[in-house]
Amino acid sequence: MSDNFVSLFAKYKNKIITVKMNDRKTIKGMLMEYDKIMNMTLDGAKDVSSENPLILGRTLIKGNSITAISFPIESK
């Protein structure tokens, strides 16, 4: 199953994704690195949970703190 994550993430590397966290925060940023247990590094990350986004810069997100990931819609 972890190979499915790796191949899916490869498709979205260097693209903006949205990650919902266990603590109800929502982080948006460019997917730079990832591993098979869904740890990931986002560049230019922002916490967009509130009206005033908090700029986080390059951020490491641990896979066990993620509840959902939204990938960009690709045009055909």
N, C-alpha and C positions, 0 to 999 in steps of 0.2 A: 504494500500500500504506500509506503514512503516514496517509492519510485514514481508513483503517480503525482505526488506533490512536487517532486523535483522537476519532472517534465512540464507540469503546469506552470510552475514558477519561472522556468526558463523562457517560456513564451512571453512573460510579462516583465522580464528584467529590463531595467532602464525606462520603465513606464510608471506613471503615478498610480498608486493603489491606496485604498482606504482600509484601515485595520481597526476593528472594534475590540476593545480590551475588556478584561474581567471587571475592572473598576469603572466601567461605563464611559471611559474616555474613548474618543475617536481620533486616530492619528492618520494623517494623510502625508504621503511622501513618495519619492522615487525609489523603487525597489533596486537595490544595488547588489546585495549578497543574500544568500539563504542556504539552509542545509536541510537534511532529510527530516529533522524534527521541528521544522517550521521556525527556527530562529531566523531572524532576518535583520538586515541593516537597511534603513531608509535614509536617503539623502534629502536635504531640504525639508525635513519633516516638520509638520505643524500639528498641534493639538487643536482640533477644530470642534471640540465639544461645546464651547461657549460662543457667544457673539463675537468676542475678541480673541481670535486665534493666537495661541502662544507658540512662538517660533522655537523649535527644538534643535534644528540643524541636523547633523548626522546622528542617527539614533539606532541603538540596538534594541530589538524587541525579542523577548524570549517566547518561544512557541507555546509554552504552557500558560501564558497570560492572554492568549488570543481567543476571542469567542467567534469572530467572523472576519472574513476578508472579502472586499469588493474589488474586482478587477475592472479595468476600463472596457467599455463596449467597443468592439472593433468593427469598423465599417468594412463591407465586403467589396 
